[in-house]
Amino acid sequence: MGRSPFVRDEAKQRLREAVQSVEARSSAEIVVAVQPWSASWSAVDGSFGAALAYVTLLYTLFAPEEFGLTWIALMVPAAFVVGLVLCRALPGLRMRLAGRGRVRRAVEQGARARFVELGVSATRERSGVLVYVSIAERVCVVVPDVGVVARVPKDAWAKAAARVQDAVAMHGVSEAGLAALCEAVQALAEVLEPPMPRREDDTNELEDVA
């Protein structure tokens, strides 16, 4: 897999501008955090390697042609290594094997941890919103603080947050995904500004992009 556009300096600037456009209109504090991964998937890699090694062992034992013990001793561990490397090299395969629910839970857990680490809950009006993007899992999670939940209409917020998350779900961590995410983040101002207008004394309390 090539280097994701999300990790480039240009991407950080585009995301920062999207955040600033929201904060220019509302008192909400938006933070975009882009992480390389949310969990180690080495167990998935190992399981795939083990499965491929087992299939190879069965083939050497029951195939029409005969394999000597030396060949079996070489082929089975080689198949394990091939499976391990292949799974690591193909993120789509890795995530499919891990399962959608397991991947989602890992990213949500990572988002909650990052929410605390970045102090998103430390704003004076509890108006923080974390937009968390996990590149390896290709998943985006939006975590609002209690002040946002209390003041923004539930249905409107759900639709706006879903648009942000769908930007990555539909377009991945590609250039198209980055463009869609920037647009979706900017659109948050539409639902945040009416209940949380920007104050005259408003200051930027959090880093825009982490």
Beta strands, then each sheet from edge to edge (+ up, - down):
strand 1: 29-35
strand 2: 128-134
strand 3: 139-144
sheet 1: 1+ 2+ 3-
end
